[in-house]
Amino acid sequence: MESVIKVVPQDDFHLLITFNTGETRLFDARPYLEKGVFNRLKNLELFKQAFVAFDTVCWPDNLDIAPETLYDRSQSLPCSEVSNG
């Protein structure tokens, strides 16, 4: 199973995520912002506090998204589009 090793939150509610496979992928979190507890992440300041723990992306107050969801619902990026964040 893929594990998250790095996350860089973007200003447009996307996450630039590096997985243990060596891939960097772009995850659009906007659809989640209308769902339950994730509604709090509409606050960009909170959204940008994303960090890696337990092999996935987490936020303060015990918010997280499963790593398999992050991988399956993200888009692969060509190397030229990957920034160092």
N, C-alpha and C positions, 0 to 999 in steps of 0.2 A: 504494500500500500504506500502511496505517496505521502510524504511528510513535508510540512512547510519548514523552511530553514531561514527565510527572510521575507519581510513584508515592507513595502513602501506605500503608504496611503497617498492617494492623489487628490487634488482639489475638486475633482469632478465625481467623487464618490466611487472611484475605481481603486482597486488594490493591485499593485505590481508585486507578484508573488514568485519567489524562487523556491522550487521544490528540491527534495533530495535526489531527484533524477537528473538534476542539472538544468532543467527547463525553467524558464521564466515565463509566466503567463499573466494575462490581464483579466481580472475578475470585476465584473460590473455589479456593485452592491446595491444599486438604486432600486431594483425590484424588491429587495428585502426591507427597505426603509418604511414600507407600509404594513409590515407584518409584525404583530405582537411586540415583544420586547425590543426588536430591532428598530422600532420607531424612534428610540432615543438617539440612534446614530444619524438622524437628520441634522443634528448639531455637528457641524463640520469640525469644531474643536475637539469634540469627543471622538468622532470618526477617525481623526488623524492621530489619536492615541493608540492605534492598533499596534499590537506587539505579538511576538511569537512565543507560545508556551504550549506544552503538551502536544507538539507536532502540528499545531494549527494556528490560525489567527484568532487572537483574543482582544477584548477591550476591557476597561475597568467595569466593575459590577458583574463579573462572571458572564459576560457576553462572549460567545464564540460561534464559529461556523465550522462544521465538520470538514476535515481536510479533503475527503473524497468529494464533497460538494464543491469546494473551492476548485479542485482540479477538473472535475467533470463539467462544470459550468463556466470555465474560464477559456479564454482564447490564447492559443500559442502565439508568441511574438517572434518575428524574425530577429536575428541578432542585432541588426541595424537599428531596431526600435527600442532595444533594451537600454535604459539609462542606469547609471550607478546609484540613483536615488540619493 
